[in-house]
Amino acid sequence: MQLLQTVTVKQVLTEQSKKELHQSYYQKKMMLQKECDQLRFELKKLDRTKKFPSASLKSHFEKEINGRKEKIKLIDFQIEQLNILPLGSEIKEKEVQALVDVNVGDSWDQITKEQMIIVKDGIIIEIR
């Protein structure tokens, strides 16, 4: 019998992976800032048409903009934390699903314990 199990993938922080993470965070931040600018532009554009009630239109757009600003703050925090972390630290990257074979006589504790894959610069270096 096979079971689905969640496996945590962790990345070992190296100079290269740190640069890639910085770049990734920066790109996400720039995309969110562009979205905020686009939303402000759309708000002005729709406000000029006078087809929608101004107050509800503005509150809807402000809610969307504020949501993106919160995400930008989170990214800024992640960048700060990344700068603090020493090289060699393990960072949780994602979780994946794996098939696990289960047979009569297997140790249930061994099967259900948390599984981990450790990746360093795109290469699996350890499976725990």
C-alpha positions as CSV (number, residue, x, y, z in Angstrom):
1,M,0.0,0.0,0.0
2,Q,1.1,3.5,-0.7
3,L,0.5,6.7,1.3
4,L,0.9,10.4,0.5
5,Q,3.2,12.1,2.8
6,T,4.3,15.8,3.0
7,V,8.1,16.3,2.7
8,T,9.8,19.5,3.7
9,V,12.4,20.9,1.3
10,K,15.1,23.0,2.9
11,Q,17.7,25.0,1.2
12,V,21.2,25.5,2.6
13,L,22.1,29.2,2.4
14,T,25.2,29.8,0.3
15,E,26.5,33.0,-1.4
16,Q,24.8,32.0,-4.6
17,S,21.5,31.1,-3.1
18,K,21.5,34.3,-1.0
19,K,22.0,36.4,-4.1
20,E,19.2,34.5,-5.9
21,L,16.8,35.0,-2.9
22,H,17.7,38.7,-2.8
23,Q,16.9,39.0,-6.5
24,S,13.7,37.0,-6.1
25,Y,12.5,39.3,-3.2
26,Y,13.5,42.4,-5.1
27,Q,11.5,41.3,-8.2
28,K,8.4,40.5,-6.1
29,K,8.7,43.9,-4.4
30,M,9.0,45.7,-7.7
31,M,6.0,43.8,-9.1
32,L,3.9,44.8,-6.1
33,Q,4.9,48.4,-6.4
34,K,4.0,48.4,-10.1
35,E,0.6,46.9,-9.2
36,C,0.0,49.7,-6.6
37,D,0.9,52.3,-9.3
38,Q,-1.4,50.6,-11.8
39,L,-4.3,50.5,-9.3
40,R,-3.9,54.2,-8.5
41,F,-4.0,54.9,-12.3
42,E,-7.1,52.8,-12.7
43,L,-8.8,54.5,-9.8
44,K,-8.2,57.9,-11.3
45,K,-9.3,56.7,-14.7
46,L,-12.6,55.2,-13.3
47,D,-13.1,58.2,-11.1
48,R,-13.2,60.5,-14.1
49,T,-15.9,58.4,-15.9
50,K,-18.3,59.0,-13.0
51,K,-20.0,55.7,-13.7
52,F,-19.4,54.3,-10.2
53,P,-20.0,55.8,-6.8
54,S,-16.7,57.6,-5.9
55,A,-16.6,56.5,-2.2
56,S,-17.1,52.8,-2.7
57,L,-14.8,52.8,-5.7
58,K,-12.1,54.5,-3.7
59,S,-12.5,52.2,-0.7
60,H,-12.3,49.1,-2.9
61,F,-9.1,50.3,-4.6
62,E,-7.5,51.5,-1.3
63,K,-8.2,48.0,0.2
64,E,-6.4,46.4,-2.8
65,I,-3.5,48.9,-2.5
66,N,-3.1,48.4,1.2
67,G,-3.0,44.6,0.8
68,R,-0.1,45.0,-1.6
69,K,1.6,47.4,0.7
70,E,1.4,44.8,3.5
71,K,3.0,42.2,1.2
72,I,5.8,44.7,0.4
73,K,6.4,45.2,4.2
74,L,6.6,41.4,4.6
75,I,9.1,41.2,1.7
76,D,11.2,43.9,3.4
77,F,11.2,41.9,6.6
78,Q,12.2,38.8,4.7
79,I,15.1,40.7,3.2
80,E,16.2,41.9,6.6
81,Q,16.1,38.4,8.0
82,L,18.0,37.0,5.0
83,N,20.8,39.6,5.7
84,I,21.0,38.4,9.3
85,L,21.2,34.7,8.5
86,P,24.7,33.2,8.4
87,L,25.8,31.1,5.4
88,G,25.1,27.4,6.0
89,S,21.7,28.1,7.6
90,E,18.8,25.9,6.4
91,I,15.8,27.8,5.1
92,K,12.4,26.1,4.5
93,E,11.8,26.5,0.8
94,K,8.6,24.5,0.2
95,E,6.7,21.3,0.9
96,V,6.1,18.5,-1.6
97,Q,4.1,15.4,-1.6
98,A,5.8,12.0,-1.8
99,L,4.5,8.4,-2.1
100,V,5.5,6.1,0.7
101,D,5.3,2.4,0.5
102,V,3.7,0.8,3.6
103,N,3.9,-2.9,4.3
104,V,2.8,-5.2,7.1
105,G,5.5,-5.2,9.8
106,D,6.8,-1.6,9.0
107,S,7.4,0.7,11.9
108,W,4.6,3.3,11.9
109,D,6.7,5.8,13.8
110,Q,9.4,5.6,11.1
111,I,6.8,6.1,8.3
112,T,5.0,9.0,10.0
113,K,8.1,11.0,11.2
114,E,8.8,14.2,9.3
115,Q,10.8,13.7,6.1
116,M,13.1,16.3,4.8
117,I,15.1,17.0,1.6
118,I,18.2,19.3,2.0
119,V,19.2,21.1,-1.2
120,K,22.4,23.1,-1.7
121,D,22.8,25.2,-4.9
122,G,20.1,23.1,-6.6
123,I,21.6,19.7,-5.7
124,I,20.1,17.3,-3.2
125,I,22.8,16.8,-0.5
126,E,20.8,14.9,2.1
127,I,17.5,13.1,2.7
128,R,16.4,12.9,6.3
